[in-house]
Amino acid sequence: MKNILKTTILAVFLISLGSCETDTHPILTANGFTLQPITPSGPLVLSPLNGDNDVATFTWNVPDYGIQTISSSYVIEIAKSGTNFANPIIASPSYTSPTYTWTEGYLDPILLENGFIPDLAADIDIRIKSTLGLGSHSLIQYSDVVSATVTPFGQSEFALAKEGDNPANAPKMISPSLFTTDCEGYAWLEPGSYKFYIPVQNIYQATNPFYGDDGSGSLVLNGTAINVTSAGFYMLKANIGTTPTSYSITSSEWGIFGDAKPFPTGVNKKMIYNTVSKKWELTILLKGGKPFKFRNTATTLILGGFDNTKTGVDYVGKNMSYNGKDILVPGTTSITYIVTLDLNTPRAYTYTITNSN
């Protein structure tokens, strides 16, 4: 009954818009309201390591509609400074309380989806939109405008593209989880100069921002292209969430080891990279019921079966983990198998073990 009464009162208020004021039908008027200075005032620099951290808190006065009214709803609107809100961006849920706090994980995707460039400071205008009523009978008014400088963080994803090539077709790197920055991938690279491109609105193209070397081995926006001198299979890493930023392009060869190998047991057996299938392959006699894992022949890096306790940098998908579980050979007898290792999809690595007969 209370809700019905409130709706009826609101309808009477809104119907009276544009009519003469009487003792029974007061006119609703938009008399404005004030957005207080945001806290902190900025600059607002977002970080992928702090997804749950608060960015800024907004507080505003309850709008004045000329009479005591039912509460209005609010949203925060932002726009690139100087555009006069020609294309306002909604930057909050609909809210009934006159205060709201941005978190980094909430604000960053809004900025990226609307064309803001990662790691590039941008000036924005901010206002509060107040709406009283519903549909065509609603009354809308805006707060005054405050300005801030905000720097979104780069998505934890890169494409390593050779100069002249389309980044959309280049090998990709991603981080192991949301709000982490240690991107990783693998690829066969030909000699040439390479840049780390970032996606804009989930699209890779040659006009996107890119990172290169700053002259000291760190990554910097619009830096110098990185030279690869020899064709080969490489492990690719990039991290712009560290100080200093970092990257590596490291030769990577793979083999298998473990008790499943009969001659000699436990010694690494190198696999062969197939440039057509883009997989590491090996035909080998393996003992049934015995374990093996994959090992990078140049390092101690090990890939095993999926282990849900391996998180963070050890997470490489739903089938495998760095330092993961033993992979057991089927059956109980020694059989020649074709073993493959597929590292083409970053952090979604897979393997197969197939009877060669």
C-alpha positions as CSV (number, residue, x, y, z in Angstrom):
1,M,0.0,0.0,0.0
2,K,2.9,2.4,0.8
3,N,4.4,1.7,-2.6
4,I,1.1,2.4,-4.4
5,L,0.8,5.7,-2.4
6,K,4.3,6.8,-3.3
7,T,3.7,6.0,-7.0
8,T,0.5,7.9,-7.0
9,I,2.1,11.0,-5.4
10,L,5.0,10.9,-7.8
11,A,2.6,10.6,-10.8
12,V,0.7,13.7,-9.6
13,F,4.0,15.6,-9.3
14,L,5.2,14.7,-12.7
15,I,1.8,15.4,-14.4
16,S,2.0,18.8,-13.0
17,L,5.2,19.6,-14.9
18,G,4.6,22.5,-17.3
19,S,1.3,23.4,-15.7
20,C,0.5,26.4,-13.5
21,E,1.3,26.0,-9.8
22,T,-1.8,25.6,-7.6
23,D,-2.3,24.9,-3.9
24,T,-2.8,21.2,-4.7
25,H,-0.4,20.7,-7.6
26,P,3.1,22.3,-6.9
27,I,5.4,22.5,-9.8
28,L,8.6,20.3,-9.8
29,T,11.6,22.3,-10.9
30,A,15.2,21.4,-11.6
31,N,17.1,23.7,-9.2
32,G,20.5,21.9,-9.6
33,F,22.8,20.2,-7.2
34,T,26.5,20.1,-6.4
35,L,29.1,17.4,-6.9
36,Q,31.7,17.8,-4.2
37,P,35.4,17.6,-5.1
38,I,36.3,13.9,-5.5
39,T,38.5,12.2,-3.0
40,P,41.4,11.8,-3.7
41,S,41.5,14.6,-6.3
42,G,44.0,12.7,-8.5
43,P,45.7,12.1,-10.7
44,L,44.0,8.6,-10.8
45,V,46.5,6.0,-11.9
46,L,45.0,2.6,-12.2
47,S,47.0,-0.7,-11.7
48,P,46.1,-4.2,-12.7
49,L,47.5,-5.4,-9.4
50,N,44.9,-3.6,-7.4
51,G,41.6,-4.6,-8.8
52,D,39.6,-4.3,-5.5
53,N,41.3,-1.1,-4.4
54,D,39.3,2.2,-4.3
55,V,40.1,4.8,-6.9
56,A,38.0,7.7,-5.9
57,T,34.9,8.5,-3.8
58,F,32.1,10.8,-5.1
59,T,29.7,12.7,-2.8
60,W,26.9,15.0,-4.0
61,N,24.1,17.0,-2.5
62,V,20.6,15.7,-2.8
63,P,19.0,17.4,-5.9
64,D,16.6,20.2,-5.3
65,Y,13.3,19.7,-7.2
66,G,11.5,22.6,-5.5
67,I,9.6,20.4,-3.1
68,Q,10.2,17.4,-0.8
69,T,10.2,14.4,-3.2
70,I,10.7,10.7,-3.3
71,S,14.4,9.8,-3.8
72,S,15.8,10.0,-7.3
73,S,18.2,7.6,-8.8
74,Y,21.8,8.5,-9.9
75,V,24.5,7.5,-12.3
76,I,28.0,8.9,-12.8
77,E,28.7,10.1,-16.3
78,I,32.2,10.8,-17.7
79,A,33.4,12.2,-20.9
80,K,36.7,13.2,-22.5
81,S,37.4,16.7,-21.4
82,G,36.4,19.4,-23.9
83,T,33.6,17.2,-25.5
84,N,30.8,18.8,-23.5
85,F,29.4,15.3,-22.8
86,A,28.5,14.9,-26.5
87,N,28.9,11.1,-25.9
88,P,28.6,10.6,-22.1
89,I,29.9,7.3,-20.7
90,I,28.0,5.7,-17.9
91,A,30.5,5.0,-15.1
92,S,28.5,3.6,-12.3
93,P,25.4,1.4,-11.6
94,S,22.1,3.1,-11.0
95,Y,22.3,4.3,-7.4
96,T,19.9,5.8,-4.8
97,S,22.5,7.0,-2.3
98,P,24.3,10.3,-2.9
99,T,27.7,8.8,-2.8
100,Y,29.7,6.2,-4.8
101,T,33.2,4.8,-4.8
102,W,35.0,3.6,-8.0
103,T,37.3,0.5,-7.7
104,E,40.1,0.0,-10.1
105,G,38.7,-3.3,-11.4
106,Y,35.4,-1.6,-12.2
107,L,36.6,1.6,-13.8
108,D,39.4,0.2,-16.0
109,P,37.3,-1.9,-18.4
110,I,34.9,1.0,-18.8
111,L,37.7,3.2,-19.9
112,L,39.3,0.6,-22.3
113,E,35.9,-0.3,-23.9
114,N,35.4,3.4,-24.7
115,G,38.7,4.0,-26.5
116,F,40.9,5.3,-23.7
117,I,44.5,4.2,-24.3
118,P,46.3,2.0,-21.6
119,D,49.1,3.8,-19.8
120,L,48.3,7.1,-21.3
121,A,46.9,9.8,-19.0
122,A,43.6,11.3,-20.1
123,D,41.7,14.3,-18.8
124,I,38.0,13.5,-18.1
125,D,35.0,15.5,-17.0
126,I,32.7,14.0,-14.4
127,R,29.1,14.7,-13.5
128,I,26.1,13.1,-11.7
129,K,22.9,12.5,-13.6
130,S,19.8,12.5,-11.3
131,T,16.5,11.0,-12.6
132,L,13.2,11.4,-10.8
133,G,10.3,9.3,-12.2
134,L,10.1,6.9,-15.0
135,G,10.1,7.0,-18.8
136,S,8.8,10.1,-20.6
137,H,7.5,11.6,-17.4
138,S,10.9,11.6,-15.7
139,L,12.7,14.7,-14.7
140,I,16.4,14.8,-15.2
141,Q,19.0,17.2,-14.0
142,Y,22.8,17.2,-13.8
143,S,25.3,18.2,-11.1
144,D,28.0,20.7,-11.8
145,V,31.1,19.2,-13.5
146,V,34.4,18.3,-11.9
147,S,37.5,17.2,-13.8
148,A,40.2,14.6,-13.2
149,T,43.2,13.0,-14.9
150,V,43.0,9.2,-15.2
151,T,45.5,6.6,-16.5
152,P,44.0,3.2,-17.3
153,F,46.2,0.1,-17.1
154,G,47.1,-2.0,-20.1
155,Q,45.2,-5.2,-20.5
156,S,47.3,-8.1,-19.5
157,E,47.6,-9.2,-23.1
158,F,50.1,-8.6,-25.9
159,A,50.7,-9.6,-29.5
160,L,54.4,-9.8,-30.5
161,A,54.3,-8.6,-34.2
162,K,57.1,-8.3,-36.6
163,E,57.4,-4.9,-38.3
164,G,55.2,-4.9,-41.3
165,D,53.0,-7.8,-40.1
166,N,49.4,-7.5,-38.8
167,P,49.3,-7.8,-35.0
168,A,46.0,-9.6,-35.3
169,N,47.8,-12.6,-36.8
170,A,50.9,-12.4,-34.5
171,P,51.6,-14.7,-31.5
172,K,49.8,-13.6,-28.3
173,M,50.7,-13.5,-24.7
174,I,48.4,-13.3,-21.7
175,S,48.7,-13.2,-17.9
176,P,47.5,-16.1,-15.7
177,S,44.5,-14.4,-14.2
178,L,42.6,-11.1,-13.8
179,F,44.7,-8.3,-12.3
180,T,48.0,-9.9,-13.0
181,T,50.5,-8.6,-15.5
182,D,53.1,-11.3,-16.2
183,C,52.1,-12.2,-19.8
184,E,53.5,-15.3,-21.4
185,G,53.3,-17.2,-24.7
186,Y,55.3,-19.3,-27.1
187,A,55.9,-19.0,-30.9
188,W,58.2,-19.7,-33.8
189,L,59.8,-16.4,-34.8
190,E,61.6,-15.5,-38.0
191,P,64.5,-13.0,-37.9
192,G,63.3,-9.4,-37.8
193,S,62.3,-6.4,-35.5
194,Y,59.3,-7.0,-33.2
195,K,57.0,-4.8,-31.1
196,F,54.6,-5.7,-28.3
197,Y,51.2,-4.5,-29.4
198,I,48.3,-4.1,-27.0
199,P,44.6,-4.5,-28.0
200,V,42.2,-1.6,-28.1
201,Q,38.6,-2.6,-27.5
202,N,39.7,-6.2,-27.9
203,I,41.1,-5.6,-31.4
204,Y,44.7,-5.8,-32.6
205,Q,45.8,-3.7,-35.5
206,A,49.0,-1.9,-36.6
207,T,47.7,1.5,-35.4
208,N,47.3,0.3,-31.8
209,P,49.8,1.5,-29.1
210,F,52.8,-0.7,-28.8
211,Y,55.7,-1.2,-26.4
212,G,59.4,-1.5,-27.3
213,D,62.8,-1.4,-25.6
214,D,63.7,1.8,-23.7
215,G,67.4,1.2,-24.3
216,S,68.0,-0.5,-21.0
217,G,66.2,-3.8,-21.5
218,S,62.8,-2.5,-20.2
219,L,59.6,-2.0,-22.0
220,V,58.3,1.5,-22.7
221,L,55.4,2.8,-24.7
222,N,56.4,3.6,-28.3
223,G,59.9,2.2,-27.6
224,T,62.5,0.8,-30.1
225,A,61.6,-2.4,-31.9
226,I,63.3,-5.5,-30.6
227,N,65.6,-7.5,-32.9
228,V,65.4,-11.3,-33.2
229,T,68.4,-12.5,-35.1
230,S,67.7,-16.3,-35.5
231,A,64.7,-18.2,-36.6
232,G,63.5,-20.5,-33.8
233,F,60.9,-21.4,-31.2
234,Y,60.8,-18.9,-28.3
235,M,59.2,-18.3,-24.9
236,L,57.8,-14.8,-24.8
237,K,57.3,-12.8,-21.7
238,A,56.2,-9.2,-21.0
239,N,55.3,-7.4,-17.8
240,I,54.4,-3.7,-17.6
241,G,53.2,-4.1,-14.0
242,T,56.6,-4.2,-12.5
243,T,59.2,-1.5,-11.8
244,P,61.2,-1.6,-14.0
245,T,59.0,-3.1,-16.7
246,S,60.4,-6.3,-18.3
247,Y,60.4,-8.6,-21.3
248,S,62.2,-11.6,-22.6
249,I,62.4,-13.5,-25.8
250,T,64.1,-16.8,-24.9
251,S,65.0,-19.8,-27.1
252,S,62.8,-22.7,-26.0
253,E,63.2,-26.5,-26.8
254,W,61.2,-29.3,-25.2
255,G,61.6,-32.9,-24.3
256,I,60.1,-35.6,-22.0
257,F,61.6,-37.2,-19.0
258,G,60.5,-39.6,-16.2
259,D,60.2,-43.2,-15.3
260,A,58.1,-44.0,-18.4
261,K,61.3,-43.7,-20.5
262,P,63.0,-47.0,-20.6
263,F,66.5,-46.1,-21.9
264,P,67.7,-44.5,-19.7
265,T,65.0,-43.8,-17.2
266,G,64.6,-40.2,-16.1
267,V,66.9,-38.6,-18.7
268,N,65.4,-35.9,-20.9
269,K,64.6,-37.0,-24.4
270,K,64.4,-34.1,-26.9
271,M,61.3,-33.6,-28.9
272,I,61.2,-32.2,-32.5
273,Y,59.3,-29.0,-33.4
274,N,57.0,-29.5,-36.4
275,T,56.7,-26.2,-38.3
276,V,53.6,-27.3,-40.1
277,S,51.5,-28.5,-37.1
278,K,53.3,-26.0,-34.9
279,K,53.6,-28.6,-32.2
280,W,56.5,-30.4,-30.4
281,E,56.4,-34.1,-31.4
282,L,58.2,-37.3,-30.4
283,T,57.8,-41.0,-31.3
284,I,59.0,-43.0,-28.3
285,L,58.7,-46.3,-26.5
286,L,57.1,-45.7,-23.1
287,K,56.4,-48.1,-20.2
288,G,52.7,-48.4,-19.3
289,G,51.6,-47.2,-15.9
290,K,54.8,-45.1,-15.5
291,P,54.9,-41.3,-15.2
292,F,56.5,-38.6,-17.4
293,K,56.5,-34.8,-17.7
294,F,57.7,-32.3,-20.2
295,R,60.9,-30.2,-19.6
296,N,62.4,-27.2,-21.4
297,T,65.8,-28.6,-22.4
298,A,67.5,-25.2,-21.9
299,T,66.1,-24.6,-18.4
300,T,64.5,-26.4,-15.4
301,L,61.0,-25.3,-16.5
302,I,58.7,-28.3,-16.2
303,L,55.2,-28.9,-17.6
304,G,53.1,-31.6,-16.0
305,G,49.4,-32.6,-15.7
306,F,46.9,-30.2,-14.4
307,D,47.1,-29.4,-10.7
308,N,44.5,-27.1,-9.2
309,T,46.9,-26.1,-6.4
310,K,49.2,-24.5,-9.0
311,T,48.0,-20.9,-9.4
312,G,49.5,-17.6,-10.5
313,V,52.5,-18.0,-12.8
314,D,52.1,-21.8,-12.6
315,Y,48.7,-21.7,-14.2
316,V,48.8,-22.6,-17.9
317,G,45.2,-23.8,-18.5
318,K,42.9,-26.6,-17.6
319,N,45.0,-29.4,-18.9
320,M,48.5,-28.7,-17.7
321,S,50.4,-26.8,-15.0
322,Y,54.0,-25.7,-14.5
323,N,55.5,-28.1,-12.0
324,G,52.3,-30.1,-12.4
325,K,51.3,-33.7,-11.7
326,D,52.9,-36.7,-13.3
327,I,51.4,-37.8,-16.6
328,L,50.8,-41.6,-16.5
329,V,51.2,-43.7,-19.6
330,P,48.1,-45.9,-20.3
331,G,48.1,-49.6,-19.7
332,T,50.8,-51.8,-18.2
333,T,53.0,-52.7,-21.2
334,S,55.7,-50.8,-23.1
335,I,54.2,-49.4,-26.4
336,T,55.6,-46.9,-28.9
337,Y,53.6,-43.7,-28.7
338,I,53.4,-40.4,-30.6
339,V,53.6,-37.7,-27.9
340,T,52.8,-34.0,-28.8
341,L,53.0,-30.8,-26.9
342,D,50.9,-27.8,-28.1
343,L,52.0,-24.4,-26.8
344,N,50.3,-22.3,-29.4
345,T,47.5,-20.9,-27.2
346,P,48.9,-18.9,-24.3
347,R,48.2,-20.4,-20.9
348,A,46.0,-23.0,-22.5
349,Y,48.7,-25.6,-23.2
350,T,47.8,-29.2,-24.1
351,Y,49.4,-32.5,-24.9
352,T,48.5,-35.8,-26.5
353,I,49.8,-39.4,-26.2
354,T,48.7,-41.7,-29.0
355,N,49.5,-45.3,-29.8
356,S,51.6,-45.2,-33.0
357,N,50.2,-48.5,-34.3
